[in-house]
Amino acid sequence: MKHEFRWKTAALGLFLMLSTACTTLYRNHGYVPPEEELQNIVVGVDTRATVDDVVGPPSTAGVLSDGNYYYVRSRVRHYGALRPEVIERQVLAISFDQADVVANVERFGLQDGQIVVLSRRVTDSSVEGNGFLRQVLGNIGRIDPSNLFGG
C-alpha cells in the first residue's frame, strides 16, 4: 500500500512538472508610452522638457549625435525548453529640431522582418532611415548572454 502511494505521488509530481514546463510565458521588456499620453505632445510646440514631464525620459537617448528619444518595447514568448521568441517589437522615435522642439513623433513595429510605420506625426523628414532604428528593431532578442561576460 505504501509503495503504491509513493508511486502515485511520484507520477502526479512528474505530471505536474511536465505540464507546467510546457506553459507559455510572456515577458515584456522596455517601455513605450501609450497613445493617450502621446496625444498630449504637440509637434512643433512642445519641447524636450515637456516630453520628459509628459511621458518621461527614455532609456535610450542621445545615442545619435542629434539626441533623439527612442522608447523600445519587446514582447517575448517562452515555451518550455524551446528558444524564446520575440513576438512583438515596437519603437517610438521622438526627434527634436535645433531648438529642442518636437519635430517628429513616429511609432515603428517589426513585421516579417520589415520595419513598419504604425503611426506618424511629422513636420520634416522621418527618422525611418536611421541606422540606429534598424539596429534596435533587428537585434533585440538576438543577444547571446554567454558572449557578454567573456564566456
N, C-alpha and C positions, 0 to 999 in steps of 0.2 A: 504494500500500500504506500509506504514512504517513497519507494523508488518511482512508482507511477506518478506521485505528486511532484517529485523533483523533475521528472521528465516533462510533464505538462507545463510546469513553471518555466523550465528552460526553453521549451518550444514556444511558449507565449512570449517570453522575453526576446527570443530571436525574431519572432514575427513582428513585434513592436519595433525593434531596432531596424529591421529591413523596411518596414512601412514608413517610418519617419525619415530614413535615409533617402527615400525616393520622393520626398515632399519638395515641391518647388518653392524656393525662397526668392524674394525680390529685394534688392538693395538699391537705395537711391544715393548717389554721390553728387556733391556740389549743390549749387543753388542758382535758380533763375527766377527773378521776381515775377509774380503773377501779372497778368494783363491788366487787372484792376488798378494795380499800383502804377503801372507804366502809363496809364491814361492820364495820370497827374503830371506827367513830364511833357512839356510843350517844346517841340523842336523849334529852334531859333529864338527862344525866350529864356528857358531855364539854363542854369549854369552847372558846372561840376559840383559845386557846393549844394545846390538844390537836389541833384541826383543822389548825393551822399545822404541827405536828410530824408528823401522820399523812399528810396529803395535800399540804401546802404551801399557802402563801398564794396566792390567785387574782390574776390580772392585773386583774380588775375587782372592786373592793371599795370600800365607803364612798361609792358614787355617790349612794345614797339616804341620808337622814338616819339611818336605823336601822343602817347599816353592815353589811348582809347581804353574804355572799360569793356571787359569781356566777362560775362557771367556764364558759367558752364554747368550743365547738369547731365548726368547719365543714369539710366536705369539698367541694372544688371540682373539677369536671371541665373540662379544657381539651382541645378537639379542633380541631386545625388553626387556621384563621383565624376560626372561629366564636367568638361571645361566651362567656366562661367561665360555667358553670352550677353553682350551688350545689345539690348533690345530697343533702346531709345537714347539718342543724344540730342542735346539742344544747346545752342549758344546764342546768347543775347549780346549784341555788339552795340555799344553806345559810343559814338565818336563825337569829338569836340573840335570846334574851329580854333583859330589862334587866340581868341579872346576867352576861351574856356566855355563857350556857349554850345549847347547841344546842337549838333549838325545832323546826326542820323540816329535812329533807333531801329535796329533790324534784328529779327529773330530767325535763326537758321536751324535746320534739322538735318538729319542724315537718313536718306532712304536709298536702298540698293546701292550703297557706296557713293552716292552723289549728294552734293550739298544742295539742299532745297530751301528756298526762302519761304518762311512760314508767315511772316508779317514784316512790313517795312513802312517807316515814316522817314523820309529823307528830304534834305534841301540841296544836296550835291551828290557827287558820285558815291556809289556804295563801297562798303569795305569787303565785298564778297571776294575780290581778287587777292586779298591779303594772304600771304603765305602762312602767317600765324593761325588764321582762322581754319585753313585747310588742315594744318597740323593738329590742331586741337580736336577737330572732328574726326580725323583719321586715326589718331594714335591713342585715344582714350581706350583703355581696356586691353591694350597690347603690351603693357609693361610687364616684364618678367622680374618678379621680386628677387630671384636668385642672382640677377646681374647687378642689383642695386648696391650690394654690400661686398662685392668682390668675390662672390661665391661661384 
